[in-house]
């Protein structure tokens, strides 16, 4: 039966009957199998618990996916006072418009003294001002162009008049067309709600097909400003980049394989550009950034950006914090490491906020954050050194893999501390994508590649002009006129 099991003397083992020895060996084998099964089940249970516990605070899931059972972090205890202005607050009414915006002035004078009844006369040099703002009845202006066909008295040839160059062949003018584009981008209404609003507010009955056609014509008008904006974005020193799913149909044959579609965004100090494609890959990221992009890219740890060197990247700490929370919520050594890293992150952002508030300068930020950075990297290295078995699927193995990924891109964690003007999070890109996500939830995506291009161009225009504080409706109207009637195309770049 072989040598004696651990804990049993060899002489005693040899003196044990053969049947008993066989039974003991069988029991030991069964115990080993049960231990392996128990370990596998415990690992699976821990993994399932982690999946069930995933939320917007410890993963990349959006807040809207948090179920009804999700308990958000405890908020700061309220003061017990009612919401709004407190007693003694001076308050503020609606702002008075300047006098040049006032269409009519009506003066009101008291007739008699409120105390003795004596008649009053004269003018108050500084009367109390009350402005009443009202909207006049809205009605569309319809101009009918009649093209007469006349017959030549000499040769009997009929000749029909043509529309002047400044009259659109479309049934809808530039301002109305710009409004249709505006209601599908800056104000993300569905086609049916756009249709209802135009009918109820303006008295314009318009079909769903006409709305789609107007937006396609508007998309063609925005092609030149879009190219100009993308070229300008690729020349900027920093770009905040992100992507989200954007379902794309195959109504025009542009997506025969039925790919999901992705909306990419690049936020820069000058412009914000949206590009929708059918891929979420390194090639798609390079197509957005351009092959010669020399600035710094702020993004999450998605592998599509790994073609960039570390000195050209800043990893988003908002994403990283969620990963650290996930580590801290695991059991055993993972929880200890997670809490250590979260504490170091808290100290780091304490320094960052003091810098943003002007309490320390740039050199002070670098000096105070240096020991935190060293401790953070040392903690990651300690976890990687402890390691785990290759292919292991335990919570600890997940922690080790996360730390390995962070160490591989460690330099990209601290770019905001070495290059002034870089934000440590990718929040700007995520905020910009929110509009696209809302439209996706409302309309469930677009039905064609041309629809995807149209949506990207409208989002680029509306987001960029809002960023610059410019009038979106006026820009769309000018772009429509310049494209269909000729003239100077407006630019998305800010005036120098």
C-alpha positions as CSV (number, residue, x, y, z in Angstrom):
1,X,0.0,0.0,0.0
2,X,3.0,2.3,-0.2
3,X,4.6,4.5,2.5
4,X,2.7,5.6,5.6
5,X,0.5,8.8,5.3
6,X,1.7,11.9,7.1
7,X,1.2,11.7,10.9
8,X,1.4,7.9,11.0
9,X,4.6,6.1,12.0
10,X,5.9,3.6,9.3
11,X,6.0,0.7,11.8
12,X,2.4,1.3,12.8
13,X,1.4,1.6,9.2
14,X,3.0,-1.7,8.3
15,X,1.3,-3.3,11.3
16,X,-2.1,-2.1,10.1
17,X,-4.2,-4.7,8.3
18,X,-4.3,-4.3,4.5
19,X,-8.1,-3.6,4.4
20,X,-7.8,-0.9,6.9
21,X,-4.9,0.7,5.1
22,X,-6.9,0.7,1.8
23,X,-9.9,2.3,3.6
24,X,-7.6,5.0,5.1
25,X,-6.1,5.8,1.7
26,X,-9.5,5.9,0.1
27,X,-10.7,8.3,2.8
28,X,-7.7,10.5,2.3
29,X,-8.3,10.7,-1.4
30,X,-11.9,11.5,-0.9
31,X,-11.0,14.3,1.6
32,X,-8.6,15.8,-0.9
33,X,-11.2,15.8,-3.6
34,X,-13.8,17.4,-1.2
35,X,-11.2,20.0,-0.2
36,X,-10.6,20.9,-3.9
37,X,-14.4,21.1,-4.5
38,X,-14.8,23.3,-1.4
39,X,-12.1,25.6,-2.6
40,X,-13.6,25.8,-6.1
41,X,-17.1,26.5,-4.6
42,X,-15.7,29.1,-2.2
43,X,-14.0,30.8,-5.1
44,X,-17.1,30.7,-7.3
45,X,-19.2,32.0,-4.4
46,X,-16.8,34.9,-3.9
47,X,-16.9,35.7,-7.6
48,X,-20.7,35.6,-7.7
49,X,-21.0,37.8,-4.7
50,X,-18.6,40.3,-6.3
51,X,-20.8,40.3,-9.5
52,X,-24.0,40.7,-7.5
53,X,-22.4,43.6,-5.6
54,X,-21.2,45.5,-8.6
55,X,-22.6,49.0,-8.9
56,X,-21.7,52.3,-10.3
57,X,-19.5,52.9,-7.3
58,X,-17.2,49.9,-7.8
59,X,-17.4,49.2,-11.6
60,X,-18.0,50.9,-14.9
61,X,-21.7,50.3,-14.7
62,X,-23.8,53.5,-15.2
63,X,-25.8,54.8,-12.2
64,X,-29.0,54.0,-14.1
65,X,-28.2,50.3,-13.9
66,X,-28.2,50.3,-10.1
67,X,-31.1,48.2,-9.1
68,X,-33.8,49.1,-6.5
69,X,-31.9,47.2,-3.8
70,X,-28.8,49.3,-4.2
71,X,-27.9,51.4,-1.2
72,X,-26.0,54.5,-2.1
73,X,-23.3,55.8,0.3
74,X,-24.7,57.6,3.4
75,X,-25.1,61.3,2.7
76,X,-24.1,64.1,5.0
77,X,-26.7,64.5,7.8
78,X,-29.0,67.5,7.0
79,X,-29.3,70.5,9.3
80,X,-33.0,69.9,9.9
81,X,-33.9,73.3,8.2
82,X,-36.3,73.5,5.3
83,X,-35.0,73.5,1.8
84,X,-34.5,76.8,0.0
85,X,-33.7,80.3,1.3
86,X,-33.6,80.8,5.1
87,X,-35.1,83.6,7.1
88,X,-33.1,86.8,6.6
89,X,-31.9,85.9,3.1
90,X,-32.3,89.0,0.9
91,X,-33.7,86.9,-1.9
92,X,-33.6,87.7,-5.6
93,X,-36.4,88.1,-8.2
94,X,-36.2,87.6,-11.9
95,X,-33.5,89.8,-13.5
96,X,-34.8,92.9,-15.2
97,X,-34.1,93.1,-18.9
98,X,-32.2,96.2,-20.2
99,X,-34.4,99.0,-21.4
100,X,-33.5,98.4,-25.0
101,X,-35.1,95.0,-24.7
102,X,-38.4,96.5,-23.5
103,X,-41.1,96.8,-26.2
104,X,-43.6,99.0,-24.2
105,X,-43.6,101.0,-21.0
106,X,-46.8,101.7,-19.1
107,X,-46.6,104.2,-16.2
108,X,-48.9,103.9,-13.2
109,X,-49.5,106.9,-10.9
110,X,-51.3,106.9,-7.6
111,X,-54.3,109.3,-7.6
112,X,-54.5,110.2,-4.0
113,X,-52.5,110.1,-0.7
114,X,-53.1,106.8,1.0
115,X,-53.2,108.6,4.4
116,X,-55.2,111.8,4.0
117,X,-56.7,111.4,0.5
118,X,-55.1,114.5,-1.0
119,X,-54.7,114.5,-4.8
120,X,-51.2,113.6,-6.1
121,X,-49.3,114.8,-9.2
122,X,-45.8,114.5,-10.6
123,X,-43.3,111.9,-11.6
124,X,-41.1,109.5,-9.5
125,X,-37.5,109.7,-10.8
126,X,-36.9,106.1,-9.8
127,X,-40.1,104.2,-10.0
128,X,-40.4,100.6,-9.0
129,X,-40.0,98.5,-12.1
130,X,-42.1,95.4,-12.9
131,X,-41.6,93.6,-16.2
132,X,-44.1,91.1,-17.7
133,X,-42.6,88.8,-20.3
134,X,-45.0,87.2,-22.7
135,X,-44.8,85.2,-25.9
136,X,-46.8,86.5,-28.8
137,X,-49.0,84.0,-30.8
138,X,-46.6,82.0,-33.0
139,X,-47.6,81.4,-36.6
140,X,-45.4,80.2,-39.5
141,X,-44.8,82.6,-42.4
142,X,-45.7,80.7,-45.6
143,X,-44.6,82.1,-48.9
144,X,-46.0,80.6,-52.1
145,X,-43.9,80.8,-55.2
146,X,-45.9,80.4,-58.4
147,X,-43.8,79.3,-61.4
148,X,-45.7,80.3,-64.6
149,X,-45.3,78.4,-67.8
150,X,-45.8,80.5,-70.9
151,X,-45.9,79.6,-74.6
152,X,-43.8,81.5,-77.1
153,X,-46.1,83.2,-79.7
154,X,-43.3,82.7,-82.4
155,X,-42.3,79.0,-82.0
156,X,-44.9,77.7,-79.6
157,X,-42.3,76.5,-77.2
158,X,-43.4,76.5,-73.5
159,X,-41.0,78.0,-71.0
160,X,-41.4,77.7,-67.2
161,X,-40.0,80.1,-64.7
162,X,-37.4,78.8,-62.2
163,X,-37.0,79.4,-58.5
164,X,-34.6,82.3,-57.6
165,X,-31.3,81.2,-56.2
166,X,-32.2,82.4,-52.8
167,X,-35.3,80.1,-52.6
168,X,-34.8,76.6,-51.4
169,X,-36.2,73.7,-53.4
170,X,-37.2,72.2,-50.1
171,X,-40.6,73.1,-48.6
172,X,-38.9,74.2,-45.3
173,X,-36.7,77.2,-44.9
174,X,-33.3,77.5,-43.2
175,X,-34.6,78.6,-39.8
176,X,-37.2,75.9,-39.5
177,X,-34.7,73.3,-40.8
178,X,-32.2,74.5,-38.2
179,X,-34.8,74.1,-35.5
180,X,-35.5,70.5,-36.6
181,X,-31.8,69.8,-36.2
182,X,-31.7,71.6,-32.9
183,X,-34.6,69.5,-31.5
184,X,-32.7,66.3,-32.3
185,X,-29.4,67.3,-30.7
186,X,-29.2,70.1,-28.2
187,X,-32.7,69.1,-27.1
188,X,-32.8,65.4,-27.6
189,X,-36.4,64.8,-28.6
190,X,-37.5,61.7,-30.5
191,X,-38.8,62.1,-34.0
192,X,-42.5,61.8,-32.9
193,X,-42.0,64.4,-30.1
194,X,-40.3,66.7,-32.6
195,X,-43.2,66.3,-34.9
196,X,-45.8,67.0,-32.1
197,X,-43.9,70.1,-30.9
198,X,-43.7,71.6,-34.3
199,X,-47.4,71.0,-34.8
200,X,-48.6,72.3,-31.4
201,X,-46.2,75.2,-30.9
202,X,-45.6,76.5,-34.5
203,X,-48.6,75.1,-36.4
204,X,-46.3,73.3,-38.8
205,X,-47.5,69.8,-39.8
206,X,-44.5,67.8,-40.9
207,X,-44.0,64.1,-41.6
208,X,-41.5,61.8,-39.9
209,X,-39.9,61.3,-43.3
210,X,-39.5,65.0,-43.9
211,X,-37.8,65.4,-40.5
212,X,-35.3,62.7,-41.4
213,X,-34.7,64.3,-44.8
214,X,-34.2,67.8,-43.2
215,X,-31.6,66.4,-40.8
216,X,-29.8,64.6,-43.6
217,X,-29.6,67.9,-45.6
218,X,-28.4,69.6,-42.5
219,X,-25.8,66.9,-42.0
220,X,-24.4,67.6,-45.5
221,X,-24.2,71.3,-44.7
222,X,-22.1,70.5,-41.6
223,X,-19.5,68.3,-43.4
224,X,-17.0,71.1,-43.8
225,X,-17.2,72.5,-40.2
226,X,-16.9,68.9,-38.9
227,X,-13.7,68.3,-40.8
228,X,-12.3,71.6,-39.7
229,X,-13.2,70.8,-36.0
230,X,-11.6,67.3,-36.1
231,X,-8.4,68.7,-37.6
232,X,-8.3,71.3,-34.9
233,X,-9.0,68.8,-32.1
234,X,-6.0,66.6,-33.3
235,X,-3.7,69.6,-32.9
236,X,-4.6,70.3,-29.2
237,X,-2.2,69.6,-26.4
238,X,-4.7,67.4,-24.4
239,X,-7.8,65.4,-25.4
240,X,-10.3,63.7,-23.1
241,X,-11.5,60.6,-25.0
242,X,-14.2,58.0,-24.3
243,X,-16.7,55.8,-26.1
244,X,-20.1,54.3,-25.6
245,X,-22.4,51.8,-27.4
246,X,-24.5,53.3,-30.2
247,X,-26.7,50.8,-32.1
248,X,-26.6,51.3,-35.8
249,X,-29.1,49.8,-38.3
250,X,-28.6,48.8,-41.9
251,X,-31.3,50.7,-43.6
252,X,-28.9,52.2,-46.2
253,X,-26.7,49.0,-46.5
254,X,-23.9,50.6,-44.5
255,X,-23.9,47.9,-41.8
256,X,-24.6,44.6,-43.5
257,X,-22.9,42.5,-40.8
258,X,-25.2,44.1,-38.1
259,X,-22.4,45.4,-35.9
260,X,-23.5,47.2,-32.8
261,X,-21.9,50.6,-33.4
262,X,-19.9,52.9,-31.1
263,X,-20.0,56.6,-30.4
264,X,-16.6,58.1,-29.7
265,X,-15.9,61.6,-28.3
266,X,-12.8,63.7,-28.1
267,X,-13.1,66.8,-25.8
268,X,-10.4,69.4,-26.2
269,X,-10.1,73.0,-24.8
270,X,-11.2,74.3,-28.2
271,X,-13.8,71.9,-29.7
272,X,-15.6,68.7,-28.8
273,X,-15.9,66.1,-31.7
274,X,-18.1,63.1,-31.9
275,X,-17.4,60.3,-34.4
276,X,-19.7,57.2,-34.7
277,X,-18.3,54.0,-36.2
278,X,-18.8,50.2,-36.1
279,X,-15.8,49.3,-34.2
280,X,-14.4,49.6,-30.6
281,X,-10.8,48.9,-31.4
282,X,-7.3,50.4,-31.5
283,X,-7.8,51.2,-35.2
284,X,-11.0,53.1,-34.4
285,X,-9.2,55.1,-31.6
286,X,-6.3,55.9,-34.0
287,X,-8.9,57.0,-36.6
288,X,-10.4,59.4,-34.1
289,X,-7.0,60.8,-32.8
290,X,-5.2,60.7,-36.1
291,X,-1.9,58.9,-36.6
292,X,0.2,61.9,-35.7
293,X,-1.5,63.0,-32.5
294,X,1.2,64.5,-30.2
295,X,-0.9,65.6,-27.2
296,X,-1.8,63.9,-24.0
297,X,-4.9,61.6,-24.0
298,X,-6.9,61.3,-20.9
299,X,-8.9,58.0,-20.9
300,X,-9.8,54.9,-19.0
301,X,-7.6,51.8,-19.2
302,X,-9.3,50.5,-22.3
303,X,-6.6,48.6,-24.4
304,X,-7.5,50.6,-27.6
305,X,-5.3,53.4,-26.4
306,X,-2.3,51.2,-25.6
307,X,-0.6,52.2,-28.8
308,X,0.2,55.5,-27.2
309,X,3.3,55.8,-25.1
310,X,2.8,56.3,-21.3
311,X,4.1,59.8,-21.4
312,X,1.2,60.7,-23.7
313,X,-1.5,59.2,-21.5
314,X,-3.3,60.1,-18.3
315,X,-5.4,57.3,-16.8
316,X,-8.7,58.3,-15.4
317,X,-8.6,58.2,-11.6
318,X,-12.4,58.2,-11.4
319,X,-12.4,54.8,-13.1
320,X,-9.5,53.7,-10.9
321,X,-11.3,54.6,-7.7
322,X,-14.2,52.3,-8.6
323,X,-11.6,49.5,-9.1
324,X,-10.1,50.2,-5.8
325,X,-13.5,50.1,-4.1
326,X,-14.1,46.7,-5.7
327,X,-10.8,45.4,-4.3
328,X,-11.6,46.8,-0.8
329,X,-15.0,45.0,-0.8
330,X,-13.4,41.6,-1.3
331,X,-12.4,39.5,1.6
332,X,-9.0,38.8,3.3
333,X,-5.8,40.4,2.1
334,X,-7.6,42.1,-0.9
335,X,-9.7,44.2,1.5
336,X,-6.6,45.3,3.4
337,X,-4.8,46.3,0.2
338,X,-7.9,48.0,-1.2
339,X,-8.4,50.2,1.9
340,X,-4.7,51.1,1.9
341,X,-4.9,52.2,-1.8
342,X,-8.1,54.1,-1.2
343,X,-6.6,56.0,1.7
344,X,-3.6,57.0,-0.4
345,X,-5.9,58.1,-3.2
346,X,-7.9,60.2,-0.7
347,X,-4.6,61.9,0.4
348,X,-3.6,62.5,-3.2
349,X,-6.9,64.2,-4.1
350,X,-6.7,66.2,-0.9
351,X,-3.5,67.7,-2.3
352,X,-5.1,68.2,-5.7
353,X,-8.1,70.0,-4.3
354,X,-5.9,72.3,-2.3
355,X,-4.0,73.1,-5.5
356,X,-7.2,73.8,-7.4
357,X,-8.4,76.1,-4.6
358,X,-5.2,78.0,-4.7
359,X,-4.0,77.0,-1.3
360,X,-0.8,75.5,-2.6
361,X,1.1,76.2,-5.9
362,X,2.2,73.8,-8.6
363,X,5.6,73.0,-6.9
364,X,3.7,72.5,-3.6
365,X,1.4,70.0,-5.3
366,X,4.3,68.1,-6.7
367,X,6.2,68.1,-3.4
368,X,3.2,67.0,-1.2
369,X,2.1,64.3,-3.6
370,X,5.6,62.7,-4.1
371,X,5.5,60.4,-1.0
372,X,1.9,59.4,-1.7
373,X,2.9,58.4,-5.2
374,X,5.8,56.4,-3.9
375,X,3.7,54.6,-1.3
376,X,0.9,53.9,-3.9
377,X,3.4,52.3,-6.4
378,X,5.1,50.3,-3.6
379,X,1.8,48.9,-2.5
380,X,1.0,47.8,-6.0
381,X,4.5,46.2,-6.3
382,X,4.0,44.3,-3.0
383,X,0.8,42.8,-4.2
384,X,2.4,41.7,-7.5
385,X,5.4,40.2,-5.7
386,X,3.1,38.1,-3.6
387,X,1.5,36.9,-6.8
388,X,-0.9,34.0,-7.4
389,X,-1.0,30.8,-9.4
390,X,-1.4,31.3,-13.1
391,X,-5.0,31.0,-14.3
392,X,-6.3,31.2,-10.7
393,X,-9.8,32.7,-10.5
394,X,-9.9,33.7,-6.8
395,X,-10.7,37.2,-5.5
396,X,-7.0,37.6,-4.7
397,X,-6.0,36.6,-8.2
398,X,-8.3,39.4,-9.5
399,X,-6.6,41.9,-7.2
400,X,-3.1,40.8,-8.4
401,X,-4.2,41.2,-12.0
402,X,-5.5,44.7,-11.4
403,X,-2.3,45.7,-9.7
404,X,-0.2,44.2,-12.5
405,X,-2.2,46.3,-15.1
406,X,-1.7,49.4,-13.0
407,X,2.0,48.8,-12.7
408,X,2.4,48.2,-16.4
409,X,0.9,51.7,-17.0
410,X,2.2,53.3,-13.8
411,X,3.7,56.3,-15.4
412,X,0.4,57.2,-17.0
413,X,-1.2,57.5,-13.6
414,X,0.8,60.6,-12.7
415,X,0.9,62.7,-15.9
416,X,-1.4,65.3,-14.2
417,X,1.4,65.8,-11.6
418,X,4.2,66.3,-14.2
419,X,2.3,68.3,-16.9
420,X,0.4,71.4,-15.7
421,X,-3.1,71.8,-17.1
422,X,-4.1,68.1,-17.2
423,X,-7.1,66.8,-15.3
424,X,-6.7,63.5,-13.4
425,X,-10.1,62.3,-14.5
426,X,-12.0,61.7,-17.8
427,X,-15.1,63.3,-16.5
428,X,-15.2,65.9,-19.3
429,X,-15.6,63.1,-21.9
430,X,-18.2,61.2,-19.8
431,X,-20.3,64.4,-19.4
432,X,-20.1,65.0,-23.2
433,X,-21.2,61.4,-23.9
434,X,-24.2,61.8,-21.6
435,X,-26.2,63.5,-24.4
436,X,-25.5,60.6,-26.8
437,X,-26.6,58.1,-24.1
438,X,-29.9,60.0,-23.6
439,X,-30.6,60.0,-27.3
440,X,-29.8,56.3,-27.5
441,X,-32.3,55.5,-24.7
442,X,-34.9,57.7,-26.4
443,X,-34.5,56.5,-29.9
444,X,-32.8,53.1,-29.4
445,X,-30.0,54.1,-31.8
446,X,-30.1,55.1,-35.5
447,X,-31.3,53.1,-38.5
448,X,-28.4,53.7,-40.9
449,X,-24.7,54.8,-41.2
450,X,-25.9,58.1,-42.7
451,X,-28.1,58.6,-39.6
452,X,-25.0,57.9,-37.4
453,X,-23.0,60.5,-39.3
454,X,-25.8,63.0,-39.0
455,X,-26.1,62.5,-35.3
456,X,-22.3,62.8,-34.7
457,X,-22.2,66.1,-36.7
458,X,-25.2,67.6,-34.8
459,X,-23.7,66.5,-31.5
460,X,-20.3,68.0,-32.4
461,X,-21.9,71.3,-33.3
462,X,-24.2,71.6,-30.3
463,X,-21.6,70.5,-27.7
464,X,-18.8,72.7,-29.2
465,X,-21.0,75.8,-29.4
466,X,-22.3,75.3,-25.9
467,X,-18.7,74.9,-24.8
468,X,-17.9,78.3,-26.4
469,X,-21.1,80.0,-25.3
470,X,-22.3,80.6,-28.9
471,X,-25.8,80.4,-30.4
472,X,-26.5,76.9,-31.8
473,X,-29.7,77.7,-33.7
474,X,-28.1,80.7,-35.5
475,X,-25.0,78.6,-36.5
476,X,-27.2,75.8,-38.0
477,X,-29.2,78.4,-39.9
478,X,-26.1,80.0,-41.3
479,X,-24.6,76.7,-42.2
480,X,-27.8,75.7,-44.1
481,X,-27.8,78.9,-46.0
482,X,-24.1,78.8,-46.9
483,X,-24.4,75.2,-48.1
484,X,-27.6,75.4,-50.1
485,X,-27.4,79.0,-51.4
486,X,-23.7,79.8,-51.3
487,X,-21.8,82.1,-49.0
488,X,-19.3,81.8,-46.2
489,X,-19.6,78.7,-44.1
490,X,-19.5,79.4,-40.3
491,X,-16.6,77.8,-38.4
492,X,-16.8,75.8,-35.2
493,X,-13.4,77.2,-34.1
494,X,-13.6,80.1,-31.7
495,X,-12.8,83.6,-33.1
496,X,-9.3,84.7,-32.4
